[in-house]
Amino acid sequence: MRNTHELGDFGRALIEKLANGHVADYRAVLFATRIKKAYSSEYSGFSNVSTFVPFGTAKLMPQLWMRYRLNPWLKNEKVKIFHGLNEELPYHIDRGIKTIVTCYGVDNHHNTSVVDSLLWKRRMKYSFDAADAIVAVSPEVKQQLVERGVNGDKIVVIGGSKPYELTDRMVEQYWELYNALSR
């Protein structure tokens, strides 16, 4: 949750609305490569939200930790649902954990290089193939995904009129999706 732009704001707002008694029985563990002290203290008042960042040698390459070494911690925390708000899932995530990715558009990644673009597309394809559910933020994004071969049966549209707008109805839809996956 280190993203300080719209996606980060969206994720923090979703977690806060769910954690702030919007729904019962909610618990969130934020797994992030880094969490700024301001964000960590933002959740300190919530007994149902905790943060987890890499430690020891994993701090040297946090992105690799997030993509490849997160499984032991997910199991230890007894995570039932992993929600990749940034269109990504850790590689080889335990199949006992239900997975969701939220997609904001298939062509909107800010690439820093050709290699970055190729790697991002590979991670995105893996995530869409591996996810139990995919949230598209609009019907147009769902159509883009289907056109690129993503299984339309896994896609749920949850979105507002603006890409990173979060309404109470959307929070309810996310909660309904979480409940449906945990059955």
C-alpha angles and dihedrals in degrees: 000000000000093000107116095188134077096299092051091046090049093050094046091048092050092050093045094049092048094043095045093074096276087130134015124245095022121151126170132192112193111213109192137154089235133359118200115231090243091059094042091054089045088070098036091099092058115084089193097057125072133169129225126190132172117275137190115011091349087073088069093066107017096167091058090048090052094048102038113015105042098095098085091053093046089054092045091053090046091234111188098182128027114199115196102200091183097058091262138109128190111262115259093010111185108270090222087071116078113228136210130180125191116216122202096181136319098239102042102088113125101228120201094192143358090260091052090051093051093046092047092051090050092050090046093051090049091050094049092047094046100040120103088210135013122204114210114196092218141010087255092058090048089053091050090052094048090048088055092053101263114149104260092205090069094052122097120183113226112162148122132222090276121051096240100030115124119202129183089249090056091051088053091049091051090049091049089051091050090051093047091053094047093058 
